[in-house]
Amino acid sequence: MSGIAGYKTIFNLKGKKAIVTGGSRGIGKALAEGLAAHGADVAIVVRSTVDRAEAVAKDIRAAGCDSLVIKADVSDEADVKRMTEEVVKRWGAIDILVNNAGII
């Protein structure tokens, strides 16, 4: 296996459920799209950029994976609990967590 084409088989995430915090732009968006490109369903968690996150989720769904947007502040314990419950209710599990949100 050589080159980038080999990554498609190494990183087969079909059926996996992922959460990406800060997934509406920049590195988080690229990670959300990359996980979906390898078959994962992706929950995009944002504090304020819901419109951008909805656009990313729409692209992910168009590519054949499921996606949802959750508005939550990851520095708030109650929001994190609610976020987790929403994902588990929808998909039954969380396999991947990418803590990308910047907290200042």
PDB file as gemmi writes it, atoms N, CA and C in Angstrom:
CRYST1    1.000    1.000    1.000  90.00  90.00  90.00 P 1                      
ATOM      1  N   MET A   1       0.846  -1.158   0.000  1.00  0.00           N  
ATOM      2  CA  MET A   1       0.000   0.000   0.000  1.00  0.00           C  
ATOM      3  C   MET A   1       0.902   1.235   0.000  1.00  0.00           C  
ATOM      4  N   SER A   2       0.683   2.117  -0.963  1.00  0.00           N  
ATOM      5  CA  SER A   2       1.487   3.331  -0.976  1.00  0.00           C  
ATOM      6  C   SER A   2       0.630   4.525  -1.342  1.00  0.00           C  
ATOM      7  N   GLY A   3       1.065   5.671  -0.910  1.00  0.00           N  
ATOM      8  CA  GLY A   3       0.358   6.897  -1.249  1.00  0.00           C  
ATOM      9  C   GLY A   3      -0.922   7.075  -0.465  1.00  0.00           C  
ATOM     10  N   ILE A   4      -1.578   8.134  -0.801  1.00  0.00           N  
ATOM     11  CA  ILE A   4      -2.801   8.516  -0.091  1.00  0.00           C  
ATOM     12  C   ILE A   4      -3.939   7.527  -0.281  1.00  0.00           C  
ATOM     13  N   ALA A   5      -4.021   6.857  -1.396  1.00  0.00           N  
ATOM     14  CA  ALA A   5      -5.115   5.907  -1.648  1.00  0.00           C  
ATOM     15  C   ALA A   5      -5.176   4.828  -0.574  1.00  0.00           C  
ATOM     16  N   GLY A   6      -4.046   4.448  -0.013  1.00  0.00           N  
ATOM     17  CA  GLY A   6      -3.999   3.429   1.024  1.00  0.00           C  
ATOM     18  C   GLY A   6      -4.721   3.815   2.298  1.00  0.00           C  
ATOM     19  N   TYR A   7      -4.851   5.100   2.560  1.00  0.00           N  
ATOM     20  CA  TYR A   7      -5.524   5.538   3.773  1.00  0.00           C  
ATOM     21  C   TYR A   7      -6.998   5.180   3.785  1.00  0.00           C  
ATOM     22  N   LYS A   8      -7.610   5.044   2.627  1.00  0.00           N  
ATOM     23  CA  LYS A   8      -9.032   4.689   2.569  1.00  0.00           C  
ATOM     24  C   LYS A   8      -9.284   3.331   3.225  1.00  0.00           C  
ATOM     25  N   THR A   9      -8.347   2.405   3.094  1.00  0.00           N  
ATOM     26  CA  THR A   9      -8.550   1.096   3.704  1.00  0.00           C  
ATOM     27  C   THR A   9      -8.063   1.059   5.145  1.00  0.00           C  
ATOM     28  N   ILE A  10      -7.023   1.797   5.460  1.00  0.00           N  
ATOM     29  CA  ILE A  10      -6.518   1.822   6.830  1.00  0.00           C  
ATOM     30  C   ILE A  10      -7.526   2.477   7.764  1.00  0.00           C  
ATOM     31  N   PHE A  11      -8.114   3.569   7.314  1.00  0.00           N  
ATOM     32  CA  PHE A  11      -9.014   4.345   8.150  1.00  0.00           C  
ATOM     33  C   PHE A  11     -10.470   4.144   7.758  1.00  0.00           C  
ATOM     34  N   ASN A  12     -10.923   2.908   7.735  1.00  0.00           N  
ATOM     35  CA  ASN A  12     -12.323   2.630   7.440  1.00  0.00           C  
ATOM     36  C   ASN A  12     -13.136   2.876   8.710  1.00  0.00           C  
ATOM     37  N   LEU A  13     -13.919   3.939   8.693  1.00  0.00           N  
ATOM     38  CA  LEU A  13     -14.705   4.312   9.869  1.00  0.00           C  
ATOM     39  C   LEU A  13     -16.193   4.070   9.674  1.00  0.00           C  
ATOM     40  N   LYS A  14     -16.545   3.260   8.690  1.00  0.00           N  
ATOM     41  CA  LYS A  14     -17.952   2.978   8.395  1.00  0.00           C  
ATOM     42  C   LYS A  14     -18.650   2.485   9.655  1.00  0.00           C  
ATOM     43  N   GLY A  15     -19.756   3.137   9.987  1.00  0.00           N  
ATOM     44  CA  GLY A  15     -20.532   2.744  11.153  1.00  0.00           C  
ATOM     45  C   GLY A  15     -20.082   3.371  12.461  1.00  0.00           C  
ATOM     46  N   LYS A  16     -18.960   4.064  12.463  1.00  0.00           N  
ATOM     47  CA  LYS A  16     -18.486   4.715  13.686  1.00  0.00           C  
ATOM     48  C   LYS A  16     -19.215   6.043  13.877  1.00  0.00           C  
ATOM     49  N   LYS A  17     -19.338   6.445  15.112  1.00  0.00           N  
ATOM     50  CA  LYS A  17     -20.043   7.673  15.479  1.00  0.00           C  
ATOM     51  C   LYS A  17     -19.048   8.633  16.123  1.00  0.00           C  
ATOM     52  N   ALA A  18     -18.946   9.837  15.557  1.00  0.00           N  
ATOM     53  CA  ALA A  18     -17.945  10.796  16.018  1.00  0.00           C  
ATOM     54  C   ALA A  18     -18.584  12.100  16.473  1.00  0.00           C  
ATOM     55  N   ILE A  19     -17.931  12.725  17.442  1.00  0.00           N  
ATOM     56  CA  ILE A  19     -18.262  14.085  17.861  1.00  0.00           C  
ATOM     57  C   ILE A  19     -17.040  14.939  17.571  1.00  0.00           C  
ATOM     58  N   VAL A  20     -17.261  16.085  16.919  1.00  0.00           N  
ATOM     59  CA  VAL A  20     -16.184  17.046  16.696  1.00  0.00           C  
ATOM     60  C   VAL A  20     -16.636  18.377  17.284  1.00  0.00           C  
ATOM     61  N   THR A  21     -15.958  18.823  18.337  1.00  0.00           N  
ATOM     62  CA  THR A  21     -16.274  20.136  18.888  1.00  0.00           C  
ATOM     63  C   THR A  21     -15.548  21.183  18.054  1.00  0.00           C  
ATOM     64  N   GLY A  22     -16.182  22.327  17.884  1.00  0.00           N  
ATOM     65  CA  GLY A  22     -15.588  23.371  17.047  1.00  0.00           C  
ATOM     66  C   GLY A  22     -15.484  22.939  15.603  1.00  0.00           C  
ATOM     67  N   GLY A  23     -16.481  22.200  15.131  1.00  0.00           N  
ATOM     68  CA  GLY A  23     -16.419  21.584  13.806  1.00  0.00           C  
ATOM     69  C   GLY A  23     -17.005  22.391  12.668  1.00  0.00           C  
ATOM     70  N   SER A  24     -17.233  23.674  12.869  1.00  0.00           N  
ATOM     71  CA  SER A  24     -17.870  24.459  11.805  1.00  0.00           C  
ATOM     72  C   SER A  24     -16.888  25.171  10.885  1.00  0.00           C  
ATOM     73  N   ARG A  25     -15.625  25.240  11.277  1.00  0.00           N  
ATOM     74  CA  ARG A  25     -14.644  25.940  10.438  1.00  0.00           C  
ATOM     75  C   ARG A  25     -13.228  25.485  10.789  1.00  0.00           C  
ATOM     76  N   GLY A  26     -12.307  25.834   9.923  1.00  0.00           N  
ATOM     77  CA  GLY A  26     -10.899  25.561  10.177  1.00  0.00           C  
ATOM     78  C   GLY A  26     -10.582  24.085  10.333  1.00  0.00           C  
ATOM     79  N   ILE A  27      -9.725  23.801  11.302  1.00  0.00           N  
ATOM     80  CA  ILE A  27      -9.279  22.424  11.546  1.00  0.00           C  
ATOM     81  C   ILE A  27     -10.455  21.526  11.915  1.00  0.00           C  
ATOM     82  N   GLY A  28     -11.374  22.018  12.725  1.00  0.00           N  
ATOM     83  CA  GLY A  28     -12.533  21.213  13.121  1.00  0.00           C  
ATOM     84  C   GLY A  28     -13.387  20.804  11.941  1.00  0.00           C  
ATOM     85  N   LYS A  29     -13.606  21.734  11.023  1.00  0.00           N  
ATOM     86  CA  LYS A  29     -14.379  21.421   9.811  1.00  0.00           C  
ATOM     87  C   LYS A  29     -13.656  20.360   8.994  1.00  0.00           C  
ATOM     88  N   ALA A  30     -12.348  20.534   8.812  1.00  0.00           N  
ATOM     89  CA  ALA A  30     -11.568  19.559   8.045  1.00  0.00           C  
ATOM     90  C   ALA A  30     -11.612  18.183   8.701  1.00  0.00           C  
ATOM     91  N   LEU A  31     -11.548  18.144  10.018  1.00  0.00           N  
ATOM     92  CA  LEU A  31     -11.627  16.862  10.729  1.00  0.00           C  
ATOM     93  C   LEU A  31     -13.001  16.223  10.568  1.00  0.00           C  
ATOM     94  N   ALA A  32     -14.062  17.018  10.700  1.00  0.00           N  
ATOM     95  CA  ALA A  32     -15.421  16.487  10.531  1.00  0.00           C  
ATOM     96  C   ALA A  32     -15.600  15.921   9.129  1.00  0.00           C  
ATOM     97  N   GLU A  33     -15.161  16.672   8.130  1.00  0.00           N  
ATOM     98  CA  GLU A  33     -15.274  16.207   6.744  1.00  0.00           C  
ATOM     99  C   GLU A  33     -14.402  14.976   6.498  1.00  0.00           C  
ATOM    100  N   GLY A  34     -13.217  14.955   7.080  1.00  0.00           N  
ATOM    101  CA  GLY A  34     -12.326  13.807   6.917  1.00  0.00           C  
ATOM    102  C   GLY A  34     -12.883  12.543   7.544  1.00  0.00           C  
ATOM    103  N   LEU A  35     -13.454  12.666   8.734  1.00  0.00           N  
ATOM    104  CA  LEU A  35     -14.076  11.505   9.378  1.00  0.00           C  
ATOM    105  C   LEU A  35     -15.220  10.972   8.527  1.00  0.00           C  
ATOM    106  N   ALA A  36     -16.037  11.884   8.006  1.00  0.00           N  
ATOM    107  CA  ALA A  36     -17.152  11.470   7.147  1.00  0.00           C  
ATOM    108  C   ALA A  36     -16.650  10.854   5.847  1.00  0.00           C  
ATOM    109  N   ALA A  37     -15.578  11.385   5.304  1.00  0.00           N  
ATOM    110  CA  ALA A  37     -15.017  10.834   4.064  1.00  0.00           C  
ATOM    111  C   ALA A  37     -14.597   9.380   4.238  1.00  0.00           C  
ATOM    112  N   HIS A  38     -14.311   9.005   5.484  1.00  0.00           N  
ATOM    113  CA  HIS A  38     -13.921   7.627   5.770  1.00  0.00           C  
ATOM    114  C   HIS A  38     -15.071   6.818   6.357  1.00  0.00           C  
ATOM    115  N   GLY A  39     -16.299   7.373   6.312  1.00  0.00           N  
ATOM    116  CA  GLY A  39     -17.481   6.598   6.662  1.00  0.00           C  
ATOM    117  C   GLY A  39     -18.137   6.886   7.989  1.00  0.00           C  
ATOM    118  N   ALA A  40     -17.574   7.764   8.800  1.00  0.00           N  
ATOM    119  CA  ALA A  40     -18.156   8.027  10.123  1.00  0.00           C  
ATOM    120  C   ALA A  40     -19.345   8.979  10.035  1.00  0.00           C  
ATOM    121  N   ASP A  41     -20.319   8.766  10.904  1.00  0.00           N  
ATOM    122  CA  ASP A  41     -21.384   9.736  11.128  1.00  0.00           C  
ATOM    123  C   ASP A  41     -20.821  10.757  12.113  1.00  0.00           C  
ATOM    124  N   VAL A  42     -21.117  12.043  11.892  1.00  0.00           N  
ATOM    125  CA  VAL A  42     -20.437  13.089  12.659  1.00  0.00           C  
ATOM    126  C   VAL A  42     -21.420  14.069  13.290  1.00  0.00           C  
ATOM    127  N   ALA A  43     -21.284  14.253  14.603  1.00  0.00           N  
ATOM    128  CA  ALA A  43     -21.993  15.310  15.318  1.00  0.00           C  
ATOM    129  C   ALA A  43     -21.050  16.501  15.414  1.00  0.00           C  
ATOM    130  N   ILE A  44     -21.526  17.645  14.943  1.00  0.00           N  
ATOM    131  CA  ILE A  44     -20.728  18.863  14.966  1.00  0.00           C  
ATOM    132  C   ILE A  44     -21.241  19.722  16.116  1.00  0.00           C  
ATOM    133  N   VAL A  45     -20.357  20.010  17.060  1.00  0.00           N  
ATOM    134  CA  VAL A  45     -20.739  20.767  18.244  1.00  0.00           C  
ATOM    135  C   VAL A  45     -20.144  22.165  18.152  1.00  0.00           C  
ATOM    136  N   VAL A  46     -21.014  23.167  18.267  1.00  0.00           N  
ATOM    137  CA  VAL A  46     -20.565  24.558  18.192  1.00  0.00           C  
ATOM    138  C   VAL A  46     -21.234  25.374  19.286  1.00  0.00           C  
ATOM    139  N   ARG A  47     -20.572  26.438  19.671  1.00  0.00           N  
ATOM    140  CA  ARG A  47     -21.154  27.337  20.663  1.00  0.00           C  
ATOM    141  C   ARG A  47     -22.002  28.411  20.001  1.00  0.00           C  
ATOM    142  N   SER A  48     -21.550  28.898  18.822  1.00  0.00           N  
ATOM    143  CA  SER A  48     -22.270  30.028  18.240  1.00  0.00           C  
ATOM    144  C   SER A  48     -22.422  29.998  16.722  1.00  0.00           C  
ATOM    145  N   THR A  49     -21.631  29.229  16.016  1.00  0.00           N  
ATOM    146  CA  THR A  49     -21.643  29.272  14.546  1.00  0.00           C  
ATOM    147  C   THR A  49     -22.540  28.187  13.961  1.00  0.00           C  
ATOM    148  N   VAL A  50     -23.794  28.189  14.383  1.00  0.00           N  
ATOM    149  CA  VAL A  50     -24.737  27.143  13.990  1.00  0.00           C  
ATOM    150  C   VAL A  50     -24.950  27.113  12.475  1.00  0.00           C  
ATOM    151  N   ASP A  51     -25.075  28.271  11.840  1.00  0.00           N  
ATOM    152  CA  ASP A  51     -25.295  28.299  10.386  1.00  0.00           C  
ATOM    153  C   ASP A  51     -24.147  27.637   9.633  1.00  0.00           C  
ATOM    154  N   ARG A  52     -22.927  27.935  10.041  1.00  0.00           N  
ATOM    155  CA  ARG A  52     -21.759  27.304   9.398  1.00  0.00           C  
ATOM    156  C   ARG A  52     -21.764  25.797   9.642  1.00  0.00           C  
ATOM    157  N   ALA A  53     -22.096  25.410  10.861  1.00  0.00           N  
ATOM    158  CA  ALA A  53     -22.136  23.985  11.195  1.00  0.00           C  
ATOM    159  C   ALA A  53     -23.205  23.263  10.387  1.00  0.00           C  
ATOM    160  N   GLU A  54     -24.353  23.897  10.197  1.00  0.00           N  
ATOM    161  CA  GLU A  54     -25.421  23.289   9.391  1.00  0.00           C  
ATOM    162  C   GLU A  54     -24.958  23.069   7.953  1.00  0.00           C  
ATOM    163  N   ALA A  55     -24.168  23.993   7.418  1.00  0.00           N  
ATOM    164  CA  ALA A  55     -23.647  23.832   6.055  1.00  0.00           C  
ATOM    165  C   ALA A  55     -22.694  22.644   5.974  1.00  0.00           C  
ATOM    166  N   VAL A  56     -21.848  22.472   6.985  1.00  0.00           N  
ATOM    167  CA  VAL A  56     -20.929  21.324   7.022  1.00  0.00           C  
ATOM    168  C   VAL A  56     -21.730  20.032   7.140  1.00  0.00           C  
ATOM    169  N   ALA A  57     -22.730  20.014   8.018  1.00  0.00           N  
ATOM    170  CA  ALA A  57     -23.568  18.820   8.200  1.00  0.00           C  
ATOM    171  C   ALA A  57     -24.298  18.464   6.911  1.00  0.00           C  
ATOM    172  N   LYS A  58     -24.773  19.464   6.200  1.00  0.00           N  
ATOM    173  CA  LYS A  58     -25.458  19.223   4.924  1.00  0.00           C  
ATOM    174  C   LYS A  58     -24.515  18.551   3.929  1.00  0.00           C  
ATOM    175  N   ASP A  59     -23.271  19.026   3.859  1.00  0.00           N  
ATOM    176  CA  ASP A  59     -22.281  18.420   2.962  1.00  0.00           C  
ATOM    177  C   ASP A  59     -21.984  16.975   3.359  1.00  0.00           C  
ATOM    178  N   ILE A  60     -21.901  16.731   4.657  1.00  0.00           N  
ATOM    179  CA  ILE A  60     -21.634  15.370   5.142  1.00  0.00           C  
ATOM    180  C   ILE A  60     -22.788  14.443   4.773  1.00  0.00           C  
ATOM    181  N   ARG A  61     -24.014  14.904   4.978  1.00  0.00           N  
ATOM    182  CA  ARG A  61     -25.177  14.083   4.613  1.00  0.00           C  
ATOM    183  C   ARG A  61     -25.222  13.839   3.107  1.00  0.00           C  
ATOM    184  N   ALA A  62     -24.878  14.835   2.317  1.00  0.00           N  
ATOM    185  CA  ALA A  62     -24.864  14.677   0.858  1.00  0.00           C  
ATOM    186  C   ALA A  62     -23.830  13.644   0.420  1.00  0.00           C  
ATOM    187  N   ALA A  63     -22.798  13.468   1.236  1.00  0.00           N  
ATOM    188  CA  ALA A  63     -21.755  12.486   0.926  1.00  0.00           C  
ATOM    189  C   ALA A  63     -22.127  11.081   1.400  1.00  0.00           C  
ATOM    190  N   GLY A  64     -23.297  10.931   2.053  1.00  0.00           N  
ATOM    191  CA  GLY A  64     -23.765   9.601   2.422  1.00  0.00           C  
ATOM    192  C   GLY A  64     -23.645   9.223   3.884  1.00  0.00           C  
ATOM    193  N   CYS A  65     -23.179  10.138   4.724  1.00  0.00           N  
ATOM    194  CA  CYS A  65     -23.095   9.859   6.163  1.00  0.00           C  
ATOM    195  C   CYS A  65     -24.138  10.694   6.893  1.00  0.00           C  
ATOM    196  N   ASP A  66     -24.461  10.298   8.098  1.00  0.00           N  
ATOM    197  CA  ASP A  66     -25.397  11.078   8.896  1.00  0.00           C  
ATOM    198  C   ASP A  66     -24.620  12.155   9.648  1.00  0.00           C  
ATOM    199  N   SER A  67     -25.291  13.256   9.930  1.00  0.00           N  
ATOM    200  CA  SER A  67     -24.655  14.338  10.674  1.00  0.00           C  
ATOM    201  C   SER A  67     -25.715  15.126  11.414  1.00  0.00           C  
ATOM    202  N   LEU A  68     -25.348  15.624  12.576  1.00  0.00           N  
ATOM    203  CA  LEU A  68     -26.230  16.507  13.305  1.00  0.00           C  
ATOM    204  C   LEU A  68     -25.416  17.631  13.908  1.00  0.00           C  
ATOM    205  N   VAL A  69     -26.086  18.741  14.160  1.00  0.00           N  
ATOM    206  CA  VAL A  69     -25.452  19.906  14.764  1.00  0.00           C  
ATOM    207  C   VAL A  69     -26.022  20.076  16.162  1.00  0.00           C  
ATOM    208  N   ILE A  70     -25.129  20.273  17.113  1.00  0.00           N  
ATOM    209  CA  ILE A  70     -25.538  20.490  18.496  1.00  0.00           C  
ATOM    210  C   ILE A  70     -24.922  21.800  18.970  1.00  0.00           C  
ATOM    211  N   LYS A  71     -25.773  22.694  19.436  1.00  0.00           N  
ATOM    212  CA  LYS A  71     -25.285  23.947  20.010  1.00  0.00           C  
ATOM    213  C   LYS A  71     -25.008  23.691  21.481  1.00  0.00           C  
ATOM    214  N   ALA A  72     -23.744  23.849  21.877  1.00  0.00           N  
ATOM    215  CA  ALA A  72     -23.359  23.588  23.259  1.00  0.00           C  
ATOM    216  C   ALA A  72     -22.066  24.320  23.582  1.00  0.00           C  
ATOM    217  N   ASP A  73     -21.936  24.691  24.837  1.00  0.00           N  
ATOM    218  CA  ASP A  73     -20.706  25.290  25.350  1.00  0.00           C  
ATOM    219  C   ASP A  73     -19.949  24.174  26.063  1.00  0.00           C  
ATOM    220  N   VAL A  74     -18.824  23.756  25.510  1.00  0.00           N  
ATOM    221  CA  VAL A  74     -18.114  22.607  26.077  1.00  0.00           C  
ATOM    222  C   VAL A  74     -17.438  22.915  27.408  1.00  0.00           C  
ATOM    223  N   SER A  75     -17.472  24.174  27.840  1.00  0.00           N  
ATOM    224  CA  SER A  75     -16.961  24.497  29.172  1.00  0.00           C  
ATOM    225  C   SER A  75     -18.065  24.412  30.229  1.00  0.00           C  
ATOM    226  N   ASP A  76     -19.276  24.092  29.794  1.00  0.00           N  
ATOM    227  CA  ASP A  76     -20.430  23.971  30.686  1.00  0.00           C  
ATOM    228  C   ASP A  76     -20.788  22.492  30.838  1.00  0.00           C  
ATOM    229  N   GLU A  77     -20.654  21.982  32.045  1.00  0.00           N  
ATOM    230  CA  GLU A  77     -20.876  20.550  32.295  1.00  0.00           C  
ATOM    231  C   GLU A  77     -22.268  20.086  31.873  1.00  0.00           C  
ATOM    232  N   ALA A  78     -23.281  20.897  32.123  1.00  0.00           N  
ATOM    233  CA  ALA A  78     -24.650  20.522  31.747  1.00  0.00           C  
ATOM    234  C   ALA A  78     -24.788  20.428  30.228  1.00  0.00           C  
ATOM    235  N   ASP A  79     -24.161  21.349  29.496  1.00  0.00           N  
ATOM    236  CA  ASP A  79     -24.199  21.296  28.031  1.00  0.00           C  
ATOM    237  C   ASP A  79     -23.499  20.051  27.502  1.00  0.00           C  
ATOM    238  N   VAL A  80     -22.373  19.703  28.116  1.00  0.00           N  
ATOM    239  CA  VAL A  80     -21.638  18.506  27.681  1.00  0.00           C  
ATOM    240  C   VAL A  80     -22.478  17.258  27.921  1.00  0.00           C  
ATOM    241  N   LYS A  81     -23.145  17.198  29.052  1.00  0.00           N  
ATOM    242  CA  LYS A  81     -24.012  16.049  29.346  1.00  0.00           C  
ATOM    243  C   LYS A  81     -25.142  15.961  28.323  1.00  0.00           C  
ATOM    244  N   ARG A  82     -25.776  17.108  28.031  1.00  0.00           N  
ATOM    245  CA  ARG A  82     -26.869  17.135  27.054  1.00  0.00           C  
ATOM    246  C   ARG A  82     -26.363  16.728  25.671  1.00  0.00           C  
ATOM    247  N   MET A  83     -25.199  17.233  25.279  1.00  0.00           N  
ATOM    248  CA  MET A  83     -24.602  16.893  23.988  1.00  0.00           C  
ATOM    249  C   MET A  83     -24.402  15.375  23.876  1.00  0.00           C  
ATOM    250  N   THR A  84     -23.831  14.807  24.914  1.00  0.00           N  
ATOM    251  CA  THR A  84     -23.572  13.366  24.933  1.00  0.00           C  
ATOM    252  C   THR A  84     -24.878  12.579  24.836  1.00  0.00           C  
ATOM    253  N   GLU A  85     -25.869  12.994  25.588  1.00  0.00           N  
ATOM    254  CA  GLU A  85     -27.166  12.311  25.566  1.00  0.00           C  
ATOM    255  C   GLU A  85     -27.818  12.388  24.186  1.00  0.00           C  
ATOM    256  N   GLU A  86     -27.710  13.543  23.516  1.00  0.00           N  
ATOM    257  CA  GLU A  86     -28.288  13.685  22.175  1.00  0.00           C  
ATOM    258  C   GLU A  86     -27.641  12.724  21.182  1.00  0.00           C  
ATOM    259  N   VAL A  87     -26.322  12.613  21.246  1.00  0.00           N  
ATOM    260  CA  VAL A  87     -25.618  11.724  20.316  1.00  0.00           C  
ATOM    261  C   VAL A  87     -25.979  10.270  20.595  1.00  0.00           C  
ATOM    262  N   VAL A  88     -25.967   9.874  21.851  1.00  0.00           N  
ATOM    263  CA  VAL A  88     -26.285   8.484  22.199  1.00  0.00           C  
ATOM    264  C   VAL A  88     -27.737   8.165  21.852  1.00  0.00           C  
ATOM    265  N   LYS A  89     -28.643   9.109  22.065  1.00  0.00           N  
ATOM    266  CA  LYS A  89     -30.044   8.879  21.709  1.00  0.00           C  
ATOM    267  C   LYS A  89     -30.183   8.648  20.206  1.00  0.00           C  
ATOM    268  N   ARG A  90     -29.452   9.409  19.412  1.00  0.00           N  
ATOM    269  CA  ARG A  90     -29.561   9.301  17.951  1.00  0.00           C  
ATOM    270  C   ARG A  90     -28.867   8.062  17.408  1.00  0.00           C  
ATOM    271  N   TRP A  91     -27.662   7.791  17.902  1.00  0.00           N  
ATOM    272  CA  TRP A  91     -26.841   6.739  17.296  1.00  0.00           C  
ATOM    273  C   TRP A  91     -26.533   5.558  18.214  1.00  0.00           C  
ATOM    274  N   GLY A  92     -26.830   5.668  19.493  1.00  0.00           N  
ATOM    275  CA  GLY A  92     -26.605   4.548  20.393  1.00  0.00           C  
ATOM    276  C   GLY A  92     -25.211   4.439  20.967  1.00  0.00           C  
ATOM    277  N   ALA A  93     -24.264   5.215  20.450  1.00  0.00           N  
ATOM    278  CA  ALA A  93     -22.880   5.107  20.919  1.00  0.00           C  
ATOM    279  C   ALA A  93     -22.077   6.317  20.472  1.00  0.00           C  
ATOM    280  N   ILE A  94     -20.926   6.476  21.113  1.00  0.00           N  
ATOM    281  CA  ILE A  94     -19.923   7.448  20.687  1.00  0.00           C  
ATOM    282  C   ILE A  94     -18.622   6.672  20.564  1.00  0.00           C  
ATOM    283  N   ASP A  95     -18.056   6.647  19.364  1.00  0.00           N  
ATOM    284  CA  ASP A  95     -16.810   5.921  19.137  1.00  0.00           C  
ATOM    285  C   ASP A  95     -15.593   6.833  19.095  1.00  0.00           C  
ATOM    286  N   ILE A  96     -15.798   8.060  18.647  1.00  0.00           N  
ATOM    287  CA  ILE A  96     -14.685   8.984  18.424  1.00  0.00           C  
ATOM    288  C   ILE A  96     -15.065  10.342  19.003  1.00  0.00           C  
ATOM    289  N   LEU A  97     -14.142  10.947  19.749  1.00  0.00           N  
ATOM    290  CA  LEU A  97     -14.340  12.298  20.261  1.00  0.00           C  
ATOM    291  C   LEU A  97     -13.136  13.135  19.877  1.00  0.00           C  
ATOM    292  N   VAL A  98     -13.393  14.232  19.156  1.00  0.00           N  
ATOM    293  CA  VAL A  98     -12.335  15.176  18.798  1.00  0.00           C  
ATOM    294  C   VAL A  98     -12.622  16.473  19.543  1.00  0.00           C  
ATOM    295  N   ASN A  99     -11.822  16.746  20.569  1.00  0.00           N  
ATOM    296  CA  ASN A  99     -11.968  17.972  21.356  1.00  0.00           C  
ATOM    297  C   ASN A  99     -11.183  19.085  20.677  1.00  0.00           C  
ATOM    298  N   ASN A 100     -11.809  19.731  19.721  1.00  0.00           N  
ATOM    299  CA  ASN A 100     -11.147  20.750  18.918  1.00  0.00           C  
ATOM    300  C   ASN A 100     -11.522  22.175  19.317  1.00  0.00           C  
ATOM    301  N   ALA A 101     -12.612  22.355  20.037  1.00  0.00           N  
ATOM    302  CA  ALA A 101     -13.083  23.706  20.363  1.00  0.00           C  
ATOM    303  C   ALA A 101     -12.038  24.460  21.175  1.00  0.00           C  
ATOM    304  N   GLY A 102     -11.806  25.700  20.762  1.00  0.00           N  
ATOM    305  CA  GLY A 102     -10.886  26.551  21.505  1.00  0.00           C  
ATOM    306  C   GLY A 102     -11.623  27.229  22.646  1.00  0.00           C  
ATOM    307  N   ILE A 103     -11.093  27.115  23.835  1.00  0.00           N  
ATOM    308  CA  ILE A 103     -11.708  27.738  25.005  1.00  0.00           C  
ATOM    309  C   ILE A 103     -10.695  28.709  25.595  1.00  0.00           C  
ATOM    310  N   ILE A 104     -11.119  29.951  25.690  1.00  0.00           N  
ATOM    311  CA  ILE A 104     -10.199  30.978  26.215  1.00  0.00           C  
ATOM    312  C   ILE A 104     -10.714  31.478  27.538  1.00  0.00           C  
TER     313      ILE A 104                                                      
END                                                                             
